[in-house]
């Protein structure tokens, strides 16, 4: 959904009713029996966000497909926007924790070198 044919692929994806499946997965409502591979939730989220990013990048501003994409974010009282914010906050917490771990590890390594 990127590269030279990304716009066409994105239009086709929306026309083939791919938004329904995409946002079902994004919201974590995908059926367990439909999963063929047990991918970690963070990997699934990463793939889903990548597709959403490609859609926003490659769909022209006034196209019906982009308007349908935007409509998904406002339906159900902005639940998808809330989900995006939860993902961002979770990523920020993990980053902060990792930075603290690295800082602690650096202090330990530095004190051992003395």
C-alpha positions in Angstrom: 0.0 0.0 0.0 3.0 2.2 -0.5 5.3 3.0 -3.4 4.3 4.0 -6.9 1.0 2.0 -6.9 0.1 2.9 -3.3 -2.7 5.2 -4.2 -4.4 2.6 -6.3 -3.9 -0.1 -3.7 -5.4 2.1 -1.0 -8.4 3.0 -3.1 -8.9 -0.7 -3.9 -8.6 -1.6 -0.2 -11.3 0.9 0.8 -13.5 -0.1 -2.2 -13.2 -3.8 -1.1 -14.6 -2.9 2.3 -11.2 -3.4 3.9 -11.9 -0.6 6.5 -14.3 -2.8 8.4 -11.8 -5.6 8.9 -9.0 -3.1 9.5 -10.8 -1.3 12.3 -12.2 -4.5 13.8 -8.6 -5.6 14.2 -7.5 -2.1 15.4 -10.1 -2.1 18.1 -9.1 -5.6 19.2 -12.4 -7.1 18.3 -11.1 -9.7 15.8 -12.5 -13.1 16.2 -10.0 -15.6 17.7 -11.0 -18.3 15.3 -10.1 -16.2 12.3 -6.5 -15.8 13.4 -4.2 -18.2 11.7 -1.1 -17.0 13.4 -0.9 -16.0 17.1 0.9 -12.7 16.6 1.7 -10.6 19.6 -0.8 -7.8 20.1 1.9 -5.1 19.7 2.9 -6.5 16.3 -0.7 -6.6 15.2 -1.2 -3.0 16.3 2.0 -2.0 14.5 0.8 -3.6 11.2 -2.7 -2.0 11.6 -1.2 1.4 12.2 1.1 1.0 9.2 -2.0 0.4 7.0 -3.8 3.4 8.5 -0.7 5.5 7.8 -0.5 4.3 4.2 -4.2 5.1 3.7 -3.8 8.7 5.0 -0.7 9.2 3.0 -2.0 7.8 -0.3 -5.6 8.7 -0.4 -6.2 12.1 -2.0 -7.7 14.7 0.3 -11.2 15.0 -1.3 -11.6 11.4 -2.4 -14.6 9.4 -1.2 -12.2 6.8 0.1 -10.4 9.3 2.4 -13.7 10.7 3.6 -14.8 7.1 4.5 -11.5 6.6 6.4 -12.0 9.9 8.3 -15.6 8.9 9.1 -14.3 5.8 10.8 -12.5 7.9 13.3 -15.6 10.0 14.3 -18.1 7.1 14.6 -19.1 5.6 17.9 -18.2 8.8 19.8 -14.6 8.9 18.6 -13.7 5.5 20.0 -10.9 5.0 17.4 -9.3 8.3 18.4 -9.5 7.2 22.0 -7.8 4.0 21.0 -5.0 5.9 19.2 -4.4 7.9 22.3 -4.2 4.8 24.4 -1.7 3.3 22.0 0.4 6.5 22.2 0.3 6.6 26.0 1.3 3.0 26.2 4.2 3.5 23.8 5.3 6.6 25.8 5.2 4.6 29.0 7.3 1.8 27.5 9.8 4.4 26.1 10.1 6.1 29.5 10.6 2.7 31.2 13.2 1.7 28.7 15.1 4.9 29.0 15.1 4.6 32.8 16.4 1.0 32.5 19.2 2.1 30.1 20.1 5.0 32.4 20.3 2.6 35.4 22.3 0.1 33.4 24.7 2.8 32.3 25.2 3.9 35.9 25.9 0.3 36.9 28.4 -0.2 34.1 30.1 3.1 34.8 30.5 2.4 38.5 31.9 -1.1 37.7 34.5 0.5 35.4 35.8 2.6 38.2 
